[in-house]
Amino acid sequence: MQSKATTPEEYINELPDDRKIVIQKLRKTILDHLPKGFKEQMNYGMLGYVVPHDLYPEGYHCNTALPLPFMNVASQKNFVALYHSGMYASTELYDWFVEEYPKYVKTRLDMGKSCIRFKNMETIPYGLIGELCTKMSVDDWITRYTKNIKKT
C-alpha cells in the first residue's frame, strides 16, 4: 500500500491510531540510530532513509533521479514492514540479524531477503532495530551497493 503523502509527518497522520504509534516509534528508533549522512524522506510511498544525491550523485540505478535507497518503513494491510537493503547486500548482516532476533522476540521471524514483516505490533524489537541501524555507514552502503547490486 503506497501512500501519496509528501512528508513523513503527513504519512503518519494518514494512519490509524494503533499503527500511528508503532510507525512513530520505529521512525524515532531509526532516526536516533541511523549513521550520519542518510536522509529521511518519502520514498516509494513509504518512509524512506536514503543516501542523498549530494553524497552519491549517481542515484538509484533503477531510476537515477531518485536517491540511493537504504531503508524503508511501511504500514501494510496486515503488517508493518521494515525494508533494509543493507541486509540484502550483506550476508554477514543478514545472518547477524537472524541470529539476534530470537533474543528479542519469541515468535518466528517473518522475513525475506530485505523485508522484515511485523504482524504483532506488541513484539517489534525496537532495540534490535536500533542496533541494526548502526551496523552500516553511508560509505559502507555505497561500497556494497556499487559492488553487489548496481547493474552497469
Backbone as a ProteinNet text record, in pm:
[ID]
protein_1_A
[PRIMARY]
MQSKATTPEEYINELPDDRKIVIQKLRKTILDHLPKGFKEQMNYGMLGYVVPHDLYPEGYHCNTALPLPFMNVASQKNFVALYHSGMYASTELYDWFVEEYPKYVKTRLDMGKSCIRFKNMETIPYGLIGELCTKMSVDDWITRYTKNIKKT
[TERTIARY]
84.3	0	88.5	91.2	172.2	87.9	148.1	82.1	118	31.1	58.8	115.4	138.8	191.5	325.6	351.3	476.3	577.6	534.6	626.1	603.2	705	685	569.9	557.3	451.2	313.6	299.2	173.1	141.7	242.4	225.9	174.2	238.3	199.6	58.4	23.6	-109.2	-221	-189.5	-289.5	-323.1	-237.6	-250.4	-355.6	-412.4	-499.6	-418	-483.5	-412.9	-317.7	-358.3	-270.5	-143.7	-154	-37	46.6	-20.9	48.2	151.9	112.2	202.3	323.4	300.3	408.3	503.3	449.8	533.9	612.5	549.9	622.3	739.4	718	824	934.9	898.7	1000.2	1079.5	1008.3	1075.1	1174.5	1133.3	1222.7	1343.4	1320.6	1429.9	1531	1481.2	1570.4	1645.7	1575.1	1640.3	1742.6	1716.7	1810	1937.2	1932.2	2044.7	2110.2	2044.3	2096.9	2223.4	2329	2453.5	2435.3	2523.4	2523.4	2533.4	2459.1	2464.4	2336.9	2268.6	2140.8	2038	1941.5	1839.7	1701.6	1613.1	1475.6	1393.6	1312.7	1219.9	1115.7	1012.4	917.2	984.2	968.6	1036	945.3	899.3	810.4	684.1	631.6	508.9	525.4	649.4	679.5	777.7	798.2	907.3	1036.2	1123.4	1247.6	1368.9	1476.7	1605.3	1703.6	1756.9	1829.5	1966.5	2049.7	2175.6	2143.5	2146.5	2108.6	2207	2158.7	2240.8	2369.7	2370.2	2494.2	2604.5	2568.9	2669.3	2692.7	2590.9	2602.8	2525.5	2591.9	2524.6	2462.4	2513.5	2460.9	2318.1	2276.7	2141.1	2117.2	1991.2	1949.1	1952.9	2012.9	2031.5	1899.7	1794	1664.6	1599.6	1633.9	1584	1681.9	1775	1882.9	1834.2	1709.2	1653.3	1626.5	1617.2	1592.3	1724.4	1726.4	1846.4	1858.1	1975.2	2000.3	1924.3	1825.8	1750.6	1833.9	1804.9	1873	1771.6	1682.5	1579.3	1445.1	1339.3	1203.5	1119.7	1017.1	920	782.3	695.6	561.4	458.8	342.6	228.1	151.4	158.4	88.1	-45.6	-124.7	-257.9	-253.6	-168.2	-167.7	-42.8	46	170.4	238.6	338.1	429.4	556.5	610.2	728.7	847.6	961.7	1089.5	1172.9	1207.3	1289.8	1430.6	1529.2	1667.8	1755.6	1790.2	1868.8	2007.4	2060.2	2192.4	2196.8	2085.3	2081.9	2076.9	2020.3	2017.5	2158.1	2237.5	2372.3	2479.8	2449.3	2549.5	2497.9	2550.6	2514.1	2546.8	2659.7	2701	2597.9	2547.9	2449.2	2316.6	2276.5	2154.8	2163.9	2275.4	2295.2	2296.9	2360.8	2363.6	2221.2	2139.3	2003.1	1922	1931.1	1856.5	1898.6	2024.7	2074.7	2030.3	2027.4	1990.6	1841	1760.4	1616	1552.9	1584	1521.1	1557.9	1662.9	1699.8	1603.4	1529.7	1438.2	1291.1	1262.4	1124.1	1112	1009.4	992	919.1	849.8	779.5	874.1	833.6	913.8	936.8	1056.9	1092.3	1025.1	952.6	887.1	966.1	1053.9	1149.3	1181	1198	1250.3	1396.1	1447.7	1588.9	1617.1	1520.9	1542.9	1420.2	1312.3	1187.4	1159.2	1141.2	1102	956.5	870.8	728.1	690.7	627.9	582.7	430.6	374.8	229	175.8	255.7	217.8	289.2	213	270.5	330.8	293.9	343	483.2	530.5	659.6	767.3	749.5	851.8	976.3	1091.6	1214.4	1286.4	1236	1291.5	1440.7	1482.9	1625	1710.5	1665.2	1737.9	1739.3	1628.9	1623.1	1717.5	1721.5	1816.3	1959.2	1992.9	2128.2	2154	2054.6	2067.1	2101.3	2037.9	2062.1	2207.9	2274.8	2412.7	2515.5	2474.9	2568.1	2627.7	2572.2	2623.3	2622.2	2739.5	2750.8	2712.3	2698	2669.7	2779.1	2905.3	3015.6	3012.6	2983.1	2971.9	2861.6	2747.1	2634.1	2666.3	2725.4	2760.8	2856.9	2955.8	3054	2984.9	2902.2	2832.8	2735.9	2666	2570.4	2641	2747.4	2815.4	2882.5	2924.1	2990.3	2890.6	2782.9	2694.2	2560.1	2511.1	2372.2	2364	2433.1	2419.2	2456.3	2369.6	2396.6	2452.6	2567.7	2630.2	2590.6
-117.7	0	123.5	192.8	313.7	435.6	525.1	649.1	758.3	855.4	973.8	1087.7	1060.8	1163.2	1214.3	1341.2	1401.3	1422.7	1404.1	1417.7	1301.2	1267	1162.6	1194	1318.9	1358.1	1335	1371.7	1351.7	1201.6	1121.9	976.9	921.6	958.8	909.5	955.1	1077.3	1130	1057.5	993.5	918	782.4	736.3	601.3	592.9	473	453.4	471.4	505.8	538.5	429.7	302.1	195.2	185.1	202.5	198.2	325.6	435	563.4	554.2	496.6	483.8	398.5	285.8	193.8	259.9	322.4	385.3	502	579.4	688.7	634.5	525.1	467.5	408.7	342.5	292	407.6	510.9	628	688.9	706.3	763.8	672.9	543.5	447.7	460	464.7	475	607.7	717	848.4	862.8	800.1	807.3	724.5	626.8	534.8	534.6	588.1	584.1	669.6	615.6	692.7	822.8	914.5	1044.8	1025.2	1106.9	1105.9	1056.7	962.1	916.5	1026.7	1034	1138.1	1073.3	1123.6	1074.4	1150.1	1077.1	1137.9	1034.3	1076.1	980.6	915.8	783.7	707.5	589.9	584.3	476.5	467.2	580.8	582	533.3	528.9	483.1	581.3	566.7	640.4	582.5	668.8	622.1	686.2	609.6	656	628	734.4	725.9	792.9	762.4	835.4	945.7	1071.7	1181	1196.9	1261.5	1282.5	1358.9	1445.6	1519.2	1427.2	1309.7	1212.6	1102.8	1074	972.6	1023.3	1106.8	1172.9	1078.5	956.3	863.1	819.4	827.7	789.1	639.7	602.7	463.1	413.8	299.5	251.2	227.3	196.6	174.1	304.6	412.4	545	645.4	693.1	778.3	914.4	948.5	1071.9	1055.2	931.5	903.8	885.6	925	898.2	748.3	706	565.4	521.6	431.3	387.8	297.5	300.8	216.5	140.8	214.5	154	219	141.3	193.7	132	205.1	157.2	183.4	81.2	96.9	25.4	84.8	20.2	-46.7	-179.1	-255.3	-302.4	-368.2	-409.2	-498.1	-600	-697.3	-695.2	-601	-596.8	-462.6	-438.3	-325.8	-386.4	-323	-375.9	-282.7	-344.7	-274.1	-334.5	-251.2	-295	-242.5	-331.2	-292.3	-347.4	-262.6	-306.2	-355	-304.5	-347.4	-495.4	-548.9	-692.3	-774.7	-718.7	-786.6	-795.2	-691.9	-684.2	-747	-771.2	-823.7	-950	-1062.1	-1188.9	-1185.6	-1123.5	-1116.1	-1040.2	-929.4	-850	-925.6	-988.2	-1069	-1179.5	-1252.7	-1362.3	-1311.4	-1197.3	-1138.5	-1111.4	-1048.7	-1014.4	-1140.1	-1240.4	-1365.2	-1432.7	-1427.6	-1487.6	-1408.1	-1276.6	-1191.5	-1186.8	-1197.9	-1179.4	-1262.3	-1393.6	-1473.1	-1428.7	-1351.2	-1298.6	-1187.4	-1131.6	-1020.9	-1060.5	-1156.9	-1193.5	-1346	-1397.5	-1543.1	-1604.2	-1522.4	-1576.3	-1585.9	-1663.7	-1688	-1557.9	-1542.2	-1428.2	-1443.8	-1342.6	-1340.6	-1244.2	-1299.7	-1215.4	-1270.9	-1179.5	-1214.1	-1172.2	-1146.9	-1108.6	-971.6	-881.8	-749.5	-695.2	-769.1	-722.9	-800.8	-727.9	-787.6	-748.2	-848.1	-823	-842.9	-740.5	-745.3	-747.7	-865.8	-880.1	-849.4	-875.7	-846.3	-717.4	-612.9	-481.5	-475.6	-569.9	-572	-631.2	-699.9	-769.4	-711.7	-591.2	-530	-503.9	-555.8	-540.2	-408.4	-300.6	-168	-159	-220.9	-218.6	-285.6	-397.8	-468.2	-386.6	-323.2	-239.6	-121.4	-62.6	46.4	0.7	-116.9	-169.8	-199.4	-254.5	-281.6	-153.6	-44.2	83.7	128.4	92	137.6	53.7	-58	-156.7	-122.2	-22.1	10.5	162.1	217	360.9	390.9	518.3	559.7	508.4	526.6	480.4	329.5	254.8	108.9	70.8	138.9	107	138.9	252.6	287.5	183.9	143.9	44.5	-88.1	-135.4	-263.1	-253.4	-143.7	-123.7	-126.4	-49.5	-43	-175.3	-251.2	-379.6	-492.5	-498.2	-614.5	-599	-477.6	-461.5	-384.9	-273.9	-187.1	-260.9	-249.8	-309.4	-201.2	-228.9	-127.1	-145.6
0	0	0	-112.1	-121.3	-89.5	-16.6	20.8	-79.5	-90.3	-172.9	-87.3	40	130.8	79.3	102.7	56	168.3	293.2	406.6	503	582.3	683.5	779.5	818.5	911.3	848.8	722.5	651.3	641.2	611.9	603.9	736.7	844.9	977.2	1012.5	980	1012.3	938	825.8	749	813.8	901.8	957.1	1067.4	1086.3	1203.1	1330.7	1439.9	1563.8	1611	1603.5	1652.3	1568.2	1438.5	1351.3	1363.8	1387.4	1403.2	1515.6	1627.9	1742.8	1707.3	1641.1	1603.2	1503.8	1401.2	1298.7	1358.6	1445.9	1512.2	1594.2	1665	1746.7	1658.9	1550.2	1456.4	1396.4	1356.4	1298.7	1396.3	1520.1	1621.5	1643.9	1651.4	1670.1	1556.9	1435	1319.1	1321	1339.6	1338.6	1451.1	1564.3	1677.8	1655.4	1565.2	1549.7	1411.7	1312.7	1176.7	1165.6	1106.4	1093.8	1014.4	1040.6	973.3	821.5	749.2	603.7	538.9	603.2	549.6	572.2	482	490	488.6	573.4	575.2	471.9	398.8	303.5	263.9	198.3	143.7	22.6	13.4	-91	-126.2	-249.5	-293.2	-207.4	-163.6	-85.4	57.4	105.3	241.2	304.2	435.2	498.2	442.3	396.9	337.9	402	402.9	454.8	342.8	285.7	159.5	170.4	69.8	51.8	-48.1	-5.9	-95.4	-211.2	-316.1	-435.9	-407.8	-306.8	-279.8	-227.6	-172.8	-129.1	-232.9	-312.5	-417.6	-539.7	-622.1	-733.9	-836.6	-847	-946.4	-916.7	-791.9	-755.9	-769.6	-766.9	-772.1	-915.9	-939.5	-1077	-1151.5	-1081.5	-1146.9	-1193.2	-1125.8	-1161.1	-1100.8	-1180.3	-1129.6	-1078.1	-1105.5	-1049.7	-899.8	-855.3	-714.4	-639.5	-511.7	-431.5	-405	-362.5	-334.3	-209.4	-222	-104.6	-14	114.1	211.4	298	363.4	447.2	417.5	436.8	427.2	537.9	578.6	675.7	617	625.3	570.3	656.9	664.6	726	612.7	607.3	504.9	561.4	480.4	524.3	649.1	649.3	757.9	844.6	821	896.8	877.7	962.1	943.1	885.2	783	716.1	735.6	758.3	760.8	648.4	551.6	439	463.4	458.6	484.8	372.7	278.3	162.7	200.8	310.3	355.2	388.1	439.9	469.8	342.1	237.2	107.1	49.2	71.7	15	102.5	227.6	321.1	390	348.2	412.2	560.2	594.8	735	818.1	765.8	837.6	848.1	740.5	739.7	846	843.5	939	1082.7	1105.6	1239.7	1287.8	1202.4	1241.6	1273.5	1186.5	1207.6	1338.4	1370.9	1495	1618.2	1608.4	1722	1748.8	1646.3	1658.3	1770.6	1780.9	1887.4	2029.5	2042.9	2174.6	2218.8	2122.9	2149.6	2139.9	2050.7	2021.7	2020.9	2086.4	2098.1	1978.3	1899.3	1782.4	1663.6	1565.5	1446.2	1368.6	1317.1	1233.7	1097.6	1054.6	923.5	836.3	753.3	682.5	543.9	449.3	317.9	312.8	192.9	180.8	241.7	234.8	293	366	367.1	427.7	555.2	663.6	790.7	813.4	831.8	849.9	997	1053.4	1192.3	1192.8	1219.2	1223.9	1363.1	1464.6	1602.6	1644.6	1658.3	1689.1	1829.5	1914.4	2052.3	2064.5	1960.4	1972.1	1880.8	1833.4	1748.8	1833.9	1793	1873.3	1842.7	1899.8	1871	1903.6	2011.4	2046.6	1940.3	1889.7	1783.3	1654.5	1623.1	1503.3	1517.9	1635.4	1659.1	1636.9	1688.6	1668.4	1521.3	1452	1308.4	1231.9	1269.3	1201.2	1210.8	1317.1	1338.5	1264	1206.6	1153.2	1016.3	947.5	814.8	793.9	767.9	741.7	596.5	566.7	429	335.2	374.2	288.7	269.2	377.2	365.9	267.6	278.5	192.2	46.2	19.8	-118	-175.2	-98	-144.1	-175.3	-84.7	-107.4	-224.3	-232	-341.1	-476.2	-488.6	-618.8	-654	-554.8	-579.4	-605.8	-527.6	-529.5	-598.6	-607.5	-653.3	-784.2	-793.8	-909.7	-1037.5	-1135.5	-1266.4	-1357.7	-1414.2	-1501.5	-1644.9
[MASK]
++++++++++++++++++++++++++++++++++++++++++++++++++++++++++++++++++++++++++++++++++++++++++++++++++++++++++++++++++++++++++++++++++++++++++++++++++++++++

